[in-house]
Amino acid sequence: MFEITSKPNVFGVAPGVDFPRALIEGLKARMQSHPPEAMARVEVIVNTQRMARRMRQLFDQGPPMLLPRVKLLTSLGQSLKTPLPPAVNPLRRRFELTQIIARLLDQQPDLAPRASLFDLADSLATLMDEMNGEGVSPDAIAALDVSDQSGHWERAQQFFGIARQFLATVAEEPDAESRQRQIVEALIAQWEVAPPDHPVILAGSTGSRGTTMLLMQAIARLPQGALILPGFDFDTPASVWATLGDALSAEDHPQYRFNKILRGLDMSPMDVQPWTEIQAPSPARNRLVSLALRPAPVTDQWLSEGPSLTNLDAACEGITLVEAGSMRDEALAIAMRLRQAAEDGVPAALITPDRMLTRQVTAALDRWNILPDDSAGTPLQLSPPGRFLRHVSALFQQELTSEALLTLLKHPLTHSGSDRNTHLRLTRDLELYLRRKGITFPTVEKLSAFGAGQKDASDWLQWLTSHFCDQVSLGEVPLDARVTAHLDLAERIARGSTAADGSGGLWDEKAGREAIRIVSQLQSNAGYAGAMTAGDYSDLFGAVLSRGEVRDRDAPHPHILIWGTLEARVQGADLLILGGLNEGSWPESPSPDPWLNRKMRHDAGLLLPERRIGLSAHDFQQAIGAKEVWLTRSIRSDEAETVPSRWINRLANLLSGLREQGGPDALAAMRSRGLAWLDRVAQLEAVAQTEPAHRPAPRPPVSARPTRLSVTEIKRLIRDPYAIYAKHVLRLRALDPLMKLPDALLRGIVVHEVLEQFVKDVDADPNNLTHAHLMQISESILSENVPWYAARALWMSRMERVAGHFIAGETSRRKHAKPAGFETRARSEIPHLGFTLSGTADRIDRDENGNLLIYDYKTGTPPSPEEQKFFDKQLLLEAAMAERGGFEGITPSEVVAAIYLGLGNTPKDVAAPLVDTPPAQIWAEFERMIAKYQDPEQGYTARRALRKDTDIGDYDQLARFGEWEVTDAPKPEDLT
């Protein structure tokens, strides 16, 4: 197939060319003079399964012929005469490292925080993989010159000792990287003795890893071996290739790796021949991009070589530059172009490493019922089985909450074995019960109380309490036992209360099968991990799940594709959209290395952080050469201004400087095409102008208006009448929160209970009027009613703060009067209006003259006398009701005082202005107000006189507050 020459056979395919198609066309052309069976002897090695699958698809298009043997880089071990031991599972290696690092941190806690245990193990395992792949021994690391390094190196050496221990056993128990290198070295040794007598071609690899580069150089030296380099830049001059020898300055260049391969073969880039006669879609664009991406030290060549560039209009004709204001606009523009491609039947692909952008594009396409074929799929941890298993693992970690319980009960995999309809009905009833009772932490007793009111729910209730309650696992437990308990509980929850066996739908469908595969790996290697806490296990389980992905290859649209940069190297599409071209996204920022800095990596022979940037640059150069290309970026992220990708910057700067060749015009045309699509996005997002709502003041029929209110609601009737209308006329109530929180309402209830109990104890025994007794009652009632430790501690400190003020005041109060009632109910009627006012007084005292004193406990700031006169009339109305005989068991008497006992951060008592507004006057004013609201012409105005404009009401959304201002005049509306 190949002529015997003095130089290795190295071929290249220009950027923009469909690489798999060019590979096959070149094979066919070279095999035309050979018999048909000769093709079957050709061995083609590719680096991804996707590449192999694409080649089969192209061969299937005909004509009929024998096919070459297509192999993957990872399957070369089958060619060895002496098989190697299987690779150690990556989980096992990380589990073993975790145990050793844990013991090291126990001995030297200052080395690293315990919370970083798993991250350290994963990072160290990754470094070991890289050392194996690049052929770097622990001795090379130990011999590094660290004279200018800080004490960090001494700490790192502790961990390198662990790595040395593991790397010493590579031959007997190799990991995947070391096994691959052993395979390559063994193959090379075989070939030196007996080289293959058939063609061996390695195609599509850039040689970014040391092991792959070693194999590539060995294949190139075979008599019938050849390399086919993807995206090889034939336009780079020899003078530029000469500058790509130093990794520290050139590894971020797209052609650096090819130059390194060729130098290892004693070849010049000028010796690389085109693999096929297929021309790039735009040779002029390839020349432009090649010059734009020159290494930084030689960008002065723009001045010398730029004037020789021609056909810039043709080079940029197929490029659209979209610079959107936000990622949302960028995603919508991409989605609209993909939709156009779908309508035209044109294969189109979005290429980006930014998963946030791909999710937004997928969501935007959903409005047109287009599901793209996303090569990355859905992360397993975000799939239904992944979420379900993570929720179940949380049961072992922390006390069960109503939120966690209902999250699991409503999951589609819960009780998926049988009779799910009944399960959902009972779950709905349970949710309403938990909300109504304000249960934050459901227990067996509380859930059993719910079951007492349900019919035919005993089996479901038994399943509920036995599987969800009391699952917290304290202390360290061996990982294999934790995994077994976790999976057993998950399967029983998925099975439900009626199925006798099975696991419901947990392991069904593609997501379930992928989940059981990942979990089985975890289970089989759990014995190497030792014991861990429930929290550590939950973190570990989430990290393990994140390694899996779920794809549905049948459902997506066949022509709308989303690729990562690796997939884009081996695929072909008529339209390529390069999205997310911002610094930090494409190219991605190098990950921080906790072990070695950049210079130390270079000296040891490891990969530099710029390697990924160089690979991204190569992907960019290869993709931008396609027939039609979109370059998209967002000017702003969610947080700040973005920085354009260095490749867009270079391209734009170069074009801007080529004025005589029309560079600025070509750049403006690229942007103009992008702006046209952004205009379409603006039209798509445009919302028809609607008239804002008026400030409502509904006037319902008198017969529908409330005839009974409590004294605490009178303040709301004065300040926000619309809230009374919504609650009592429309009968709308805010749904009780699922998670009862330690809010002001609960604090007020608890403080009322504490003070009531304290005052009763003092009544029974005056010696109880002490600070110690008050704090004892506080601790007891808080422990019973406030399950949040932090809130309980905070409220105890607040009680401590106000205790002295309250006890001093209570001593004074008892000199003049004695308690006559606690939480006393009241009811007073206005017969001629058919209206009833109700209420409850926290405490009523009676003095020796028979006069009454009314007290109200206030955990916040008590209203001032002026506020009580005009708005907060609770105490004044209670005084009027007391004098009218409205309180149960309290004979009517003159009220000589009504006082708020303020127990806030600054405790103070505020008396109601009974002298300025005596009870009789207050009652008369109250009757006039109620009579006014029984007038058909009186409306219930929204937010009539709130204390602050920033106050939030339960019915503001219903009143469409925000479309109108509080200064707007209300618009009455008669209702029928």
Secondary structure in CASP SS format (residue, H / E / C, confidence):
PFRMAT SS
TARGET T0000
AUTHOR 0000-0000-0000
METHOD secondary structure of the structure
MODEL  1
M C 1.00
F C 1.00
E C 1.00
I C 1.00
T C 1.00
S C 1.00
K C 1.00
P C 1.00
N C 1.00
V E 1.00
F E 1.00
G E 1.00
V E 1.00
A C 1.00
P C 1.00
G C 1.00
V C 1.00
D C 1.00
F H 1.00
P H 1.00
R H 1.00
A H 1.00
L H 1.00
I H 1.00
E H 1.00
G H 1.00
L H 1.00
K H 1.00
A H 1.00
R H 1.00
M C 1.00
Q C 1.00
S C 1.00
H C 1.00
P C 1.00
P H 1.00
E H 1.00
A H 1.00
M H 1.00
A C 1.00
R C 1.00
V C 1.00
E E 1.00
V E 1.00
I E 1.00
V E 1.00
N C 1.00
T C 1.00
Q H 1.00
R H 1.00
M H 1.00
A H 1.00
R H 1.00
R H 1.00
M H 1.00
R H 1.00
Q H 1.00
L H 1.00
F H 1.00
D H 1.00
Q C 1.00
G C 1.00
P C 1.00
P C 1.00
M C 1.00
L C 1.00
L C 1.00
P C 1.00
R E 1.00
V E 1.00
K E 1.00
L E 1.00
L H 1.00
T H 1.00
S H 1.00
L H 1.00
G H 1.00
Q H 1.00
S H 1.00
L C 1.00
K C 1.00
T C 1.00
P C 1.00
L C 1.00
P C 1.00
P C 1.00
A C 1.00
V C 1.00
N C 1.00
P H 1.00
L H 1.00
R H 1.00
R H 1.00
R H 1.00
F H 1.00
E H 1.00
L H 1.00
T H 1.00
Q H 1.00
I H 1.00
I H 1.00
A H 1.00
R H 1.00
L H 1.00
L H 1.00
D H 1.00
Q H 1.00
Q C 1.00
P H 1.00
D H 1.00
L H 1.00
A C 1.00
P C 1.00
R H 1.00
A H 1.00
S H 1.00
L H 1.00
F H 1.00
D H 1.00
L H 1.00
A H 1.00
D H 1.00
S H 1.00
L H 1.00
A H 1.00
T H 1.00
L H 1.00
M H 1.00
D H 1.00
E H 1.00
M H 1.00
N H 1.00
G H 1.00
E H 1.00
G C 1.00
V C 1.00
S C 1.00
P H 1.00
D H 1.00
A H 1.00
I H 1.00
A H 1.00
A C 1.00
L C 1.00
D C 1.00
V C 1.00
S C 1.00
D C 1.00
Q C 1.00
S C 1.00
G C 1.00
H H 1.00
W H 1.00
E H 1.00
R H 1.00
A H 1.00
Q H 1.00
Q H 1.00
F H 1.00
F H 1.00
G H 1.00
I H 1.00
A H 1.00
R H 1.00
Q H 1.00
F H 1.00
L H 1.00
A C 1.00
T C 1.00
V C 1.00
A C 1.00
E C 1.00
E C 1.00
P C 1.00
D C 1.00
A H 1.00
E H 1.00
S H 1.00
R H 1.00
Q H 1.00
R H 1.00
Q H 1.00
I H 1.00
V H 1.00
E H 1.00
A H 1.00
L H 1.00
I H 1.00
A H 1.00
Q H 1.00
W H 1.00
E H 1.00
V H 1.00
A C 1.00
P C 1.00
P C 1.00
D C 1.00
H C 1.00
P C 1.00
V E 1.00
I E 1.00
L E 1.00
A E 1.00
G C 1.00
S C 1.00
T C 1.00
G C 1.00
S C 1.00
R C 1.00
G H 1.00
T H 1.00
T H 1.00
M H 1.00
L H 1.00
L H 1.00
M H 1.00
Q H 1.00
A H 1.00
I H 1.00
A H 1.00
R H 1.00
L C 1.00
P C 1.00
Q C 1.00
G E 1.00
A E 1.00
L E 1.00
I E 1.00
L E 1.00
P E 1.00
G C 1.00
F C 1.00
D C 1.00
F C 1.00
D C 1.00
T C 1.00
P C 1.00
A H 1.00
S H 1.00
V H 1.00
W H 1.00
A C 1.00
T C 1.00
L C 1.00
G C 1.00
D C 1.00
A H 1.00
L H 1.00
S H 1.00
A H 1.00
E C 1.00
D C 1.00
H C 1.00
P C 1.00
Q C 1.00
Y H 1.00
R H 1.00
F H 1.00
N H 1.00
K H 1.00
I H 1.00
L H 1.00
R H 1.00
G H 1.00
L C 1.00
D C 1.00
M C 1.00
S C 1.00
P H 1.00
M H 1.00
D H 1.00
V C 1.00
Q E 1.00
P E 1.00
W C 1.00
T C 1.00
E C 1.00
I C 1.00
Q C 1.00
A C 1.00
P C 1.00
S C 1.00
P H 1.00
A H 1.00
R H 1.00
N H 1.00
R H 1.00
L H 1.00
V H 1.00
S H 1.00
L H 1.00
A H 1.00
L C 1.00
R C 1.00
P C 1.00
A H 1.00
P H 1.00
V H 1.00
T C 1.00
D C 1.00
Q H 1.00
W H 1.00
L H 1.00
S H 1.00
E H 1.00
G H 1.00
P H 1.00
S H 1.00
L C 1.00
T C 1.00
N C 1.00
L H 1.00
D H 1.00
A H 1.00
A H 1.00
C H 1.00
E H 1.00
G C 1.00
I E 1.00
T E 1.00
L E 1.00
V E 1.00
E E 1.00
A E 1.00
G C 1.00
S C 1.00
M H 1.00
R H 1.00
D H 1.00
E H 1.00
A H 1.00
L H 1.00
A H 1.00
I H 1.00
A H 1.00
M H 1.00
R H 1.00
L H 1.00
R H 1.00
Q H 1.00
A H 1.00
A H 1.00
E H 1.00
D H 1.00
G C 1.00
V C 1.00
P C 1.00
A E 1.00
A E 1.00
L E 1.00
I E 1.00
T C 1.00
P C 1.00
D C 1.00
R H 1.00
M H 1.00
L H 1.00
T H 1.00
R H 1.00
Q H 1.00
V H 1.00
T H 1.00
A H 1.00
A H 1.00
L H 1.00
D H 1.00
R H 1.00
W H 1.00
N C 1.00
I C 1.00
L C 1.00
P C 1.00
D E 1.00
D E 1.00
S C 1.00
A C 1.00
G C 1.00
T E 1.00
P E 1.00
L H 1.00
Q H 1.00
L H 1.00
S C 1.00
P H 1.00
P H 1.00
G H 1.00
R H 1.00
F H 1.00
L H 1.00
R H 1.00
H H 1.00
V H 1.00
S H 1.00
A H 1.00
L H 1.00
F C 1.00
Q C 1.00
Q C 1.00
E C 1.00
L C 1.00
T C 1.00
S H 1.00
E H 1.00
A H 1.00
L H 1.00
L H 1.00
T H 1.00
L H 1.00
L H 1.00
K C 1.00
H C 1.00
P C 1.00
L C 1.00
T C 1.00
H C 1.00
S C 1.00
G C 1.00
S C 1.00
D C 1.00
R H 1.00
N H 1.00
T H 1.00
H H 1.00
L H 1.00
R H 1.00
L H 1.00
T H 1.00
R H 1.00
D H 1.00
L H 1.00
E H 1.00
L H 1.00
Y H 1.00
L H 1.00
R H 1.00
R H 1.00
K H 1.00
G C 1.00
I C 1.00
T C 1.00
F C 1.00
P C 1.00
T C 1.00
V H 1.00
E H 1.00
K H 1.00
L H 1.00
S H 1.00
A H 1.00
F H 1.00
G H 1.00
A C 1.00
G C 1.00
Q C 1.00
K C 1.00
D C 1.00
A C 1.00
S H 1.00
D H 1.00
W H 1.00
L H 1.00
Q H 1.00
W H 1.00
L H 1.00
T H 1.00
S H 1.00
H H 1.00
F H 1.00
C C 1.00
D C 1.00
Q C 1.00
V C 1.00
S C 1.00
L C 1.00
G C 1.00
E C 1.00
V E 1.00
P E 1.00
L H 1.00
D H 1.00
A H 1.00
R H 1.00
V H 1.00
T H 1.00
A H 1.00
H H 1.00
L H 1.00
D H 1.00
L H 1.00
A H 1.00
E H 1.00
R H 1.00
I H 1.00
A H 1.00
R H 1.00
G C 1.00
S C 1.00
T C 1.00
A C 1.00
A C 1.00
D C 1.00
G C 1.00
S C 1.00
G C 1.00
G C 1.00
L C 1.00
W C 1.00
D C 1.00
E H 1.00
K H 1.00
A H 1.00
G H 1.00
R H 1.00
E H 1.00
A H 1.00
I H 1.00
R H 1.00
I H 1.00
V H 1.00
S H 1.00
Q H 1.00
L H 1.00
Q H 1.00
S H 1.00
N H 1.00
A H 1.00
G H 1.00
Y H 1.00
A C 1.00
G C 1.00
A E 1.00
M E 1.00
T C 1.00
A H 1.00
G H 1.00
D H 1.00
Y H 1.00
S H 1.00
D H 1.00
L H 1.00
F H 1.00
G H 1.00
A H 1.00
V H 1.00
L H 1.00
S C 1.00
R C 1.00
G C 1.00
E E 1.00
V E 1.00
R C 1.00
D C 1.00
R C 1.00
D C 1.00
A C 1.00
P C 1.00
H C 1.00
P C 1.00
H C 1.00
I E 1.00
L E 1.00
I E 1.00
W E 1.00
G C 1.00
T H 1.00
L H 1.00
E H 1.00
A H 1.00
R C 1.00
V C 1.00
Q C 1.00
G C 1.00
A C 1.00
D C 1.00
L E 1.00
L E 1.00
I E 1.00
L E 1.00
G C 1.00
G C 1.00
L C 1.00
N E 1.00
E C 1.00
G E 1.00
S E 1.00
W C 1.00
P C 1.00
E E 1.00
S C 1.00
P C 1.00
S C 1.00
P C 1.00
D C 1.00
P C 1.00
W C 1.00
L C 1.00
N C 1.00
R H 1.00
K H 1.00
M H 1.00
R H 1.00
H H 1.00
D H 1.00
A H 1.00
G C 1.00
L C 1.00
L C 1.00
L C 1.00
P C 1.00
E H 1.00
R H 1.00
R H 1.00
I H 1.00
G H 1.00
L H 1.00
S H 1.00
A H 1.00
H H 1.00
D H 1.00
F H 1.00
Q H 1.00
Q H 1.00
A H 1.00
I H 1.00
G C 1.00
A C 1.00
K C 1.00
E E 1.00
V E 1.00
W E 1.00
L E 1.00
T E 1.00
R E 1.00
S E 1.00
I C 1.00
R E 1.00
S C 1.00
D C 1.00
E C 1.00
A C 1.00
E E 1.00
T C 1.00
V C 1.00
P E 1.00
S C 1.00
R H 1.00
W H 1.00
I H 1.00
N H 1.00
R H 1.00
L H 1.00
A H 1.00
N H 1.00
L H 1.00
L H 1.00
S H 1.00
G H 1.00
L C 1.00
R C 1.00
E C 1.00
Q C 1.00
G C 1.00
G H 1.00
P H 1.00
D H 1.00
A H 1.00
L H 1.00
A H 1.00
A H 1.00
M H 1.00
R H 1.00
S H 1.00
R H 1.00
G H 1.00
L H 1.00
A H 1.00
W H 1.00
L H 1.00
D H 1.00
R H 1.00
V H 1.00
A H 1.00
Q H 1.00
L H 1.00
E H 1.00
A C 1.00
V C 1.00
A C 1.00
Q C 1.00
T C 1.00
E C 1.00
P C 1.00
A C 1.00
H C 1.00
R C 1.00
P E 1.00
A E 1.00
P E 1.00
R E 1.00
P C 1.00
P C 1.00
V H 1.00
S H 1.00
A H 1.00
R C 1.00
P C 1.00
T C 1.00
R E 1.00
L E 1.00
S E 1.00
V H 1.00
T H 1.00
E H 1.00
I H 1.00
K H 1.00
R H 1.00
L H 1.00
I H 1.00
R H 1.00
D C 1.00
P H 1.00
Y H 1.00
A H 1.00
I H 1.00
Y H 1.00
A H 1.00
K H 1.00
H H 1.00
V H 1.00
L C 1.00
R C 1.00
L C 1.00
R C 1.00
A C 1.00
L C 1.00
D C 1.00
P C 1.00
L C 1.00
M C 1.00
K C 1.00
L C 1.00
P C 1.00
D C 1.00
A H 1.00
L H 1.00
L H 1.00
R H 1.00
G H 1.00
I H 1.00
V H 1.00
V H 1.00
H H 1.00
E H 1.00
V H 1.00
L H 1.00
E H 1.00
Q H 1.00
F H 1.00
V H 1.00
K H 1.00
D H 1.00
V H 1.00
D H 1.00
A H 1.00
D C 1.00
P H 1.00
N H 1.00
N H 1.00
L C 1.00
T C 1.00
H H 1.00
A H 1.00
H H 1.00
L H 1.00
M H 1.00
Q H 1.00
I H 1.00
S H 1.00
E H 1.00
S H 1.00
I H 1.00
L H 1.00
S H 1.00
E H 1.00
N H 1.00
V C 1.00
P C 1.00
W C 1.00
Y H 1.00
A H 1.00
A H 1.00
R H 1.00
A H 1.00
L H 1.00
W H 1.00
M H 1.00
S H 1.00
R H 1.00
M H 1.00
E H 1.00
R H 1.00
V H 1.00
A H 1.00
G H 1.00
H H 1.00
F H 1.00
I H 1.00
A H 1.00
G H 1.00
E H 1.00
T H 1.00
S H 1.00
R H 1.00
R H 1.00
K H 1.00
H H 1.00
A E 1.00
K E 1.00
P E 1.00
A E 1.00
G E 1.00
F E 1.00
E E 1.00
T E 1.00
R E 1.00
A E 1.00
R E 1.00
S E 1.00
E E 1.00
I E 1.00
P H 1.00
H H 1.00
L H 1.00
G C 1.00
F E 1.00
T E 1.00
L E 1.00
S E 1.00
G E 1.00
T E 1.00
A E 1.00
D E 1.00
R E 1.00
I E 1.00
D E 1.00
R E 1.00
D E 1.00
E C 1.00
N C 1.00
G C 1.00
N C 1.00
L E 1.00
L E 1.00
I E 1.00
Y E 1.00
D E 1.00
Y E 1.00
K E 1.00
T C 1.00
G C 1.00
T C 1.00
P C 1.00
P C 1.00
S C 1.00
P H 1.00
E H 1.00
E H 1.00
Q H 1.00
K H 1.00
F H 1.00
F C 1.00
D C 1.00
K C 1.00
Q H 1.00
L H 1.00
L H 1.00
L H 1.00
E H 1.00
A H 1.00
A H 1.00
M H 1.00
A H 1.00
E H 1.00
R C 1.00
G C 1.00
G C 1.00
F E 1.00
E C 1.00
G C 1.00
I C 1.00
T C 1.00
P C 1.00
S C 1.00
E C 1.00
V E 1.00
V E 1.00
A E 1.00
A E 1.00
I E 1.00
Y E 1.00
L E 1.00
G E 1.00
L C 1.00
G C 1.00
N C 1.00
T C 1.00
P C 1.00
K C 1.00
D E 1.00
V E 1.00
A E 1.00
A C 1.00
P C 1.00
L C 1.00
V C 1.00
D C 1.00
T C 1.00
P C 1.00
P H 1.00
A H 1.00
Q H 1.00
I H 1.00
W H 1.00
A H 1.00
E H 1.00
F H 1.00
E H 1.00
R H 1.00
M H 1.00
I H 1.00
A H 1.00
K H 1.00
Y H 1.00
Q C 1.00
D C 1.00
P C 1.00
E C 1.00
Q C 1.00
G C 1.00
Y C 1.00
T C 1.00
A C 1.00
R C 1.00
R C 1.00
A C 1.00
L C 1.00
R C 1.00
K C 1.00
D C 1.00
T C 1.00
D C 1.00
I C 1.00
G C 1.00
D C 1.00
Y C 1.00
D C 1.00
Q C 1.00
L C 1.00
A C 1.00
R C 1.00
F C 1.00
G C 1.00
E C 1.00
W C 1.00
E C 1.00
V C 1.00
T C 1.00
D C 1.00
A C 1.00
P C 1.00
K E 1.00
P E 1.00
E E 1.00
D E 1.00
L C 1.00
T C 1.00
END
